[in-house]
């Protein structure tokens, strides 16, 4: 039996074991319990599930200090980063409680029986309902907001879907504590037993995805890890949806006007963005187009100055550390790249040095440009008279991303329109005059994008993330007594589309 333990990234020392790897029999028991609980949990009222989510948020806040201390020991992140992430995590549960109470996510639709040009139409009533038990894989880089207590779990529970979380090996103690918080709230609520479970170990995660009781998978991680789980799903007798957030370069385009108007500000902001969280964010800007000329030079010098203050960066685990050091060493050895480096770190544990590499777009070797976890980015200088052509080359050559960022000015309206059109085909979120790190939890948010950033049309952040874990069902000529209350004639509590007309006030 393998014991699961984390590592202190600051020293490289092993931490005390947390749990044994989950056996096949234990995975089977957890999955069957979740399947048994699915119908009863989905049948709870929206208000009841909303209250459960609010209580989870309250318990997260109550145990804030313990959570932050545990996560800091396993991830190397400081209190400021983890504290902000934990605030976001509690907010996310309360946000989905509000989504439940508002109710429009159900897409309740009623087409009364009527005569139509195609003949008689039966009474049809459509609603979204829970998909069933969901497997959620926690991410290494966000031990709270994209892990056991993360948005996949919150949106699954909001949908009425039981959740079994796969603890990430980089922070097993944080995962276990987070699970205990969820379970304590659910055990004290009206929810049936089995609504929440946890699995440790790679084999346990693989068995979970293969289990017939699991009806969907939420995953935030590497492209290779996502492909491995997709292979498992491909071998199942029943195919299920896999919602993966996988890989993203997040290109940044700086126009000549923007470089001239605020190049120094952009250079400083760039370094802040690609070093936050030690560069281990899925929205980290990894490639930047900067115009050739004095304005672009000022931007680069500003970035160099900002790098001088970029110290104390530690990566999450040995695999990320090894990949980062190998990739950046290879780049540093290239004669066609100019390296800008932060002051060296102490070298203990998984400490690394933030780096920027500069070249020209004409000389760029496209094989060097891909997502690398850690505080590194590549700048390519381009002919300012050919901004649109340069951007088109980037979007045509590199894989699609979660985000694309455009630094522009009001005087470049024609160019901005062209760049926006290009970016819209290759990204899920277009950021203007800012940086992509930081993903607000809101009704309008999209955290997704074309392959390989994700393999899904749905967002993993924001209100419509719930759409991943529900499925449509239509009742035809059904007795009112068997209908969900939101589809009954007298119900007015949520917005509904009746005979093609959207009715009901949004609270």
C-alpha positions in Angstrom: 0.0 0.0 0.0 1.4 3.3 -1.1 1.2 6.2 1.3 0.5 9.7 -0.1 2.7 12.5 1.2 3.5 16.0 0.0 6.8 17.8 -0.3 7.9 21.2 1.1 8.8 23.1 -2.1 11.0 25.6 -0.2 13.3 22.8 1.0 12.6 19.8 -1.1 11.9 17.7 2.1 9.2 15.2 2.3 6.2 16.0 4.5 4.4 13.5 6.8 2.2 10.9 5.0 -1.5 12.0 4.7 -3.4 8.9 3.5 -3.0 5.6 1.8 -3.6 5.3 -1.9 -7.2 4.4 -2.5 -7.8 0.8 -3.5 -10.0 -0.5 -6.3 -12.6 -1.7 -3.7 -12.7 1.7 -2.0 -13.1 3.5 -5.3 -16.0 1.2 -6.2 -17.7 1.8 -2.8 -17.3 5.6 -3.1 -18.7 5.6 -6.7 -21.6 3.4 -5.8 -22.4 5.6 -2.8 -22.4 8.7 -5.0 -24.6 7.0 -7.5 -27.0 5.9 -4.8 -27.2 9.5 -3.5 -27.6 11.2 -6.9 -31.4 11.1 -7.2 -32.1 12.2 -3.7 -29.5 15.0 -3.8 -30.9 16.3 -7.1 -34.4 16.2 -5.7 -33.5 18.7 -2.9 -34.9 22.1 -3.5 -32.7 24.8 -5.0 -33.0 26.8 -1.8 -31.8 23.8 0.3 -28.8 23.2 -1.9 -28.1 27.0 -1.9 -28.1 26.9 1.9 -25.6 24.1 1.9 -23.3 26.1 -0.4 -23.5 29.1 1.9 -22.7 26.9 4.9 -19.6 25.5 3.1 -18.4 29.1 2.5 -19.0 29.9 6.1 -17.0 26.9 7.2 -14.2 27.7 4.8 -13.9 31.2 6.3 -14.0 29.8 9.9 -11.1 27.5 9.2 -9.2 30.0 7.1 -6.0 30.0 9.2 -5.7 26.2 9.3 -6.3 26.0 5.5 -3.7 28.6 4.7 -1.1 27.2 7.0 -1.5 23.7 5.5 -1.5 24.9 1.9 1.5 27.1 2.4 3.5 24.2 3.8 2.7 22.0 0.8 2.8 24.6 -2.1 5.3 27.2 -1.1 2.8 30.0 -1.7 2.7 32.8 0.7 -0.2 34.0 2.9 -1.1 36.9 0.6 -1.6 34.6 -2.4 -3.4 31.9 -0.5 -5.5 34.3 1.5 -6.8 35.9 -1.7 -7.5 32.5 -3.2 -9.4 31.4 -0.2 -11.5 34.5 -0.2 -12.3 33.7 -3.9 -13.1 30.1 -2.9 -15.7 31.1 -0.3 -17.1 33.7 -2.7 -17.5 31.1 -5.4 -19.7 28.9 -3.2 -21.9 31.8 -2.2 -22.0 32.9 -5.9 -23.4 29.5 -7.0 -25.9 29.7 -4.1 -27.1 32.9 -5.7 -27.2 31.2 -9.1 -29.4 28.5 -7.7 -31.8 30.9 -6.1 -32.1 33.0 -9.3 -32.9 29.9 -11.2 -32.4 30.9 -14.9 -29.7 28.3 -15.2 -32.5 25.7 -15.4 -33.6 27.1 -18.8 -37.2 26.2 -17.9 -39.2 26.2 -21.1 -42.8 25.5 -21.7 -44.5 25.1 -25.0 -48.2 24.6 -24.3 -50.3 22.3 -26.5 -51.3 24.2 -29.6 -52.2 24.1 -33.3 -49.1 25.0 -35.4 -48.4 25.2 -39.2 -47.0 21.7 -38.8 -50.1 20.4 -37.1 -51.0 19.8 -33.4 -48.2 20.3 -31.0 -48.2 18.4 -27.7 -47.6 20.1 -24.3 -43.8 20.1 -24.0 -41.9 21.2 -20.8 -38.1 21.3 -20.7 -35.6 21.8 -17.9 -32.0 21.0 -17.0 -31.4 18.4 -14.3 -28.3 16.8 -12.7 -26.2 14.6 -14.8 -25.3 12.3 -11.9 -22.1 11.7 -10.0 -19.1 13.7 -11.1 -15.3 13.1 -10.7 -13.3 16.3 -10.1 -9.5 16.4 -10.4 -7.8 19.0 -8.3 -5.2 21.3 -9.8 -1.7 21.7 -8.4 -1.5 25.5 -8.8 -4.7 26.5 -7.0 -5.0 24.3 -3.9 -8.3 26.0 -3.0 -10.0 27.6 -6.0 -9.4 24.9 -8.6 -9.0 21.9 -6.3 -11.2 20.1 -3.7 -13.0 23.3 -2.7 -12.8 24.7 -6.3 -15.3 25.8 -8.9 -15.8 22.3 -10.3 -16.9 21.0 -6.9 -19.1 24.1 -6.3 -20.8 24.0 -9.6 -21.3 20.2 -9.4 -23.0 20.5 -6.0 -25.0 23.4 -7.2 -26.3 21.3 -10.1 -27.3 18.6 -7.6 -24.5 16.2 -8.7 -22.6 14.3 -6.1 -18.8 14.8 -6.3 -15.8 12.5 -5.8 -12.6 14.5 -5.8 -9.2 13.2 -6.8 -6.7 14.8 -4.4 -3.6 16.3 -6.1 -0.3 14.8 -5.1 1.3 18.2 -4.6 -1.0 19.1 -1.7 -2.7 16.0 -0.2 -3.0 17.4 3.3 -4.8 20.5 2.0 -7.0 18.2 -0.1 -7.9 16.1 2.9 -8.6 19.1 5.1 -10.8 20.6 2.4 -12.7 17.3 2.0 -13.3 17.2 5.7 -14.8 20.7 5.6 -17.1 19.7 2.8 -18.1 16.5 4.5 -18.8 18.1 7.8 -21.3 20.5 6.2 -23.0 17.9 4.1 -23.3 15.5 7.0 -25.1 18.1 9.0 -27.4 19.0 6.1 -30.4 17.4 4.4 -28.1 15.9 1.8 -28.0 12.0 1.6 -24.8 10.1 2.5 -22.4 9.7 -0.4 -22.6 13.2 -1.9 -18.9 13.9 -1.3 -15.9 11.5 -1.5 -12.2 11.7 -2.0 -9.6 9.5 -3.8 -5.8 9.5 -3.4 -3.3 8.2 -5.9 -2.9 8.0 -9.7 -4.4 4.5 -9.9 -7.4 5.6 -7.8 -8.0 8.5 -10.1 -7.9 6.3 -13.2 -10.3 3.7 -11.6 -12.6 6.5 -10.7 -12.8 7.8 -14.3 -13.4 4.3 -15.5 -16.2 3.5 -13.0 -19.7 3.2 -14.6 -21.3 5.3 -11.8 -19.3 8.4 -12.8 -21.3 10.5 -15.4 -18.8 13.4 -16.0 -15.3 14.4 -15.3 -14.0 17.9 -14.4 -10.2 18.3 -14.9 -7.7 21.1 -14.6 -4.1 20.1 -15.4 -1.7 19.2 -18.1 -2.5 18.3 -21.7 -0.8 15.0 -21.3 -2.8 14.2 -18.1 -6.0 15.2 -19.9 -5.3 13.0 -22.8 -4.6 10.1 -20.5 -8.0 10.5 -18.9 -9.6 10.8 -22.3 -8.1 7.5 -23.3 -9.7 5.9 -20.2 -13.0 7.4 -21.1 -12.6 6.1 -24.6 -12.4 2.6 -23.3 -15.6 2.9 -21.2 -18.7 1.1 -22.3 -20.7 4.3 -21.7 -19.0 7.5 -23.0 -19.2 10.4 -20.7 -18.3 14.1 -21.0 -14.8 15.2 -20.0 -14.3 18.9 -19.2 -10.6 19.6 -19.3 -8.7 22.8 -18.9 -5.4 21.7 -20.4 -2.8 24.1 -22.0 -2.6 27.8 -22.8 0.1 30.2 -24.1 -2.0 33.3 -23.7 -0.4 35.6 -26.3 -0.1 39.4 -25.7 -0.1 41.9 -28.6 1.3 45.4 -27.9 0.5 47.8 -30.7 2.9 50.6 -31.7 0.5 53.2 -30.2 0.2 51.4 -26.9 4.0 51.0 -26.7 4.5 54.7 -27.3 1.8 55.8 -25.0 2.4 53.6 -22.0 5.3 51.2 -22.8 6.9 51.4 -19.3 3.6 50.7 -17.6 3.0 47.6 -19.9 6.6 46.3 -19.2 6.1 46.5 -15.5 2.6 44.9 -15.7 3.9 42.1 -17.9 6.5 41.0 -15.3 3.9 41.2 -12.5 1.6 39.1 -14.6 3.9 36.3 -15.6 5.5 36.0 -12.2 2.4 36.0 -10.0 2.0 32.6 -8.4 5.6 32.0 -9.6 4.2 31.8 -13.1 2.1 28.7 -12.4 -1.2 30.1 -13.6 -3.1 28.8 -16.6 -3.6 32.4 -17.7 0.1 33.4 -17.5 1.1 35.4 -20.6 3.7 33.2 -22.2 4.4 35.1 -25.5 4.4 38.8 -26.2 4.6 40.8 -29.4 6.4 44.1 -28.9 7.2 46.6 -31.7 10.7 47.3 -32.9 11.8 50.8 -32.1 12.4 53.2 -29.2 8.9 52.7 -27.7 9.4 48.9 -27.6 12.9 49.4 -26.1 11.4 51.4 -23.3 8.9 48.6 -22.6 11.8 46.0 -22.5 13.9 48.2 -20.1 10.9 48.6 -17.8 10.4 44.9 -17.8 14.2 44.5 -17.0 13.8 46.8 -14.0 10.8 44.9 -12.8 12.6 41.6 -13.0 15.3 43.0 -10.7 12.7 43.0 -7.9 11.2 39.5 -8.8 12.7 37.4 -6.1 11.7 34.4 -3.9 9.9 32.3 -6.5 9.4 28.6 -5.7 7.7 26.0 -7.9 5.1 23.6 -6.6 6.7 20.2 -7.2 9.8 18.5 -8.5 8.2 17.7 -11.9 7.4 21.3 -12.6 10.8 22.4 -11.3 12.7 20.0 -13.5 10.7 20.9 -16.6 11.2 24.6 -15.9 15.0 24.4 -15.3 15.5 22.2 -18.4 13.3 24.5 -20.7 14.9 27.7 -19.5 18.4 26.3 -19.6 17.9 25.3 -23.2 16.6 28.8 -24.1 19.5 30.4 -22.3 21.9 28.5 -24.4 20.5 29.7 -27.7 22.4 32.4 -29.6 19.3 33.7 -31.2 17.7 34.7 -27.9 18.6 37.5 -25.5 18.0 36.6 -21.8 16.7 39.0 -19.2 16.9 37.5 -15.7 15.9 38.3 -12.2 18.6 38.0 -9.5 19.4 34.4 -8.7 17.5 32.5 -6.0 19.1 30.6 -3.1 18.8 27.3 -4.9 17.1 25.5 -2.1 14.1 23.2 -2.7 12.3 24.2 -5.9 13.4 27.8 -6.1 13.8 29.3 -9.6 14.9 32.5 -11.3 12.2 34.4 -13.4 13.4 35.0 -17.0 12.3 36.8 -20.1 13.7 35.9 -23.5 13.8 38.4 -26.4 14.1 37.8 -30.1 12.5 39.1 -33.3 9.5 37.7 -35.0 11.4 37.1 -38.2 14.1 35.1 -36.4 11.7 33.3 -34.0 12.0 29.5 -33.9 8.4 28.6 -33.3 9.4 25.3 -31.7 10.5 27.2 -28.5 7.1 28.8 -28.0 4.8 26.6 -25.9 3.4 26.6 -22.4 6.0 26.3 -19.7 4.8 26.4 -16.1 6.9 28.9 -14.1 7.9 32.5 -14.3 9.2 32.7 -18.0 7.9 34.4 -21.1 9.2 35.0 -24.7 9.1 38.5 -26.3 9.2 38.7 -30.1 9.9 42.1 -31.7 8.0 42.9 -34.9 7.9 45.6 -37.6 5.5 48.3 -36.3 4.3 48.9 -39.9 3.1 45.3 -40.0 1.2 44.9 -36.8 -1.8 43.1 -38.2 0.4 40.7 -40.2 2.5 40.0 -37.2 -0.6 39.2 -35.1 -2.0 37.0 -37.8 1.2 35.0 -37.9 1.0 34.4 -34.2 -2.6 33.4 -34.1 -2.2 31.2 -37.2 1.0 29.5 -36.0 0.5 28.9 -32.3 -2.2 26.8 -30.6 -5.4 28.4 -29.4 -5.5 29.7 -25.8 -7.7 30.6 -22.9 -7.0 34.3 -23.4 -5.6 36.8 -25.9 -4.5 40.2 -24.7 -4.5 43.4 -26.8 -2.7 46.6 -25.6 -4.1 49.3 -28.0 -5.0 52.9 -28.1 -8.2 54.8 -29.1 -6.4 56.2 -32.2 -5.9 52.7 -33.7 -9.6 51.8 -34.2 -9.2 50.0 -37.6 -6.3 48.0 -36.3 -8.0 47.2 -33.0 -11.0 45.9 -34.9 -8.8 43.6 -37.1 -6.9 42.3 -34.1 -10.1 41.6 -32.2 -11.4 39.6 -35.1 -8.2 37.6 -35.2 -8.2 37.0 -31.4 -11.8 36.0 -31.2 -11.2 32.9 -33.4 -8.4 31.6 -31.1 -9.3 32.5 -27.5 -12.1 32.2 -25.0 -11.5 35.6 -23.4 -10.0 38.8 -25.0 -8.4 41.2 -22.6 -7.9 44.8 -23.5 -5.2 47.0 -21.9 -4.6 44.7 -19.0 -3.3 41.2 -18.3 -5.0 37.8 -18.3 -4.0 36.6 -14.9 -7.0 37.0 -12.6 -10.3 35.4 -13.6 -13.3 37.0 -12.0 -16.1 34.8 -10.8 -19.2 36.3 -12.5 -22.2 35.7 -14.7 -20.4 36.8 -17.9 -17.0 35.1 -17.4 -15.6 32.6 -19.9 -12.6 30.5 -18.7 -12.2 28.2 -21.6 -11.3 28.3 -25.3 -10.6 26.3 -28.4 -8.4 23.1 -28.3 -5.9 22.6 -26.7 -6.7 25.2 -24.1 -9.8 23.1 -23.4 -11.8 20.3 -25.1 -15.2 21.8 -24.1 -17.5 24.6 -25.3 -18.3 25.4 -21.6 -16.5 27.7 -19.1 -15.1 26.3 -15.9 -15.5 29.7 -14.1 -18.6 31.7 -13.7 -22.3 31.0 -13.6 -22.6 28.9 -16.7 -19.9 26.5 -15.4 -23.0 24.7 -13.9 -24.0 23.8 -17.5 -21.4 21.1 -17.6 -23.0 19.0 -14.9 -26.7 19.2 -16.0 -28.6 17.6 -18.9 -31.8 18.5 -20.6 -35.0 16.6 -20.1 -38.4 17.3 -21.7 -41.8 16.2 -20.3 -44.5 15.6 -23.0 -48.2 15.8 -21.9 -47.1 15.1 -18.3 -49.5 15.2 -15.4 -48.7 18.3 -13.4 -48.1 16.2 -10.2 -45.0 14.6 -11.7 -43.5 17.8 -13.1 -40.6 19.6 -11.3 -42.2 22.6 -9.6 -40.4 25.0 -11.9 -42.4 23.6 -14.8 -45.9 23.8 -13.2 -48.4 26.3 -14.5 -48.7 28.2 -11.2 -45.0 28.6 -10.6 -43.5 32.1 -11.0 -40.3 32.0 -9.0 -37.8 32.0 -11.8 -37.5 33.3 -15.4 -39.2 30.9 -17.8 -39.7 30.9 -21.6 -43.4 30.2 -22.3 -44.6 29.7 -25.8 -41.5 31.4 -27.0 -41.7 34.4 -24.7 -39.3 35.0 -21.8 -41.3 35.8 -18.7 -40.6 36.3 -15.0 -38.4 38.9 -13.3 -34.8 38.1 -12.6 -34.1 38.6 -8.9 
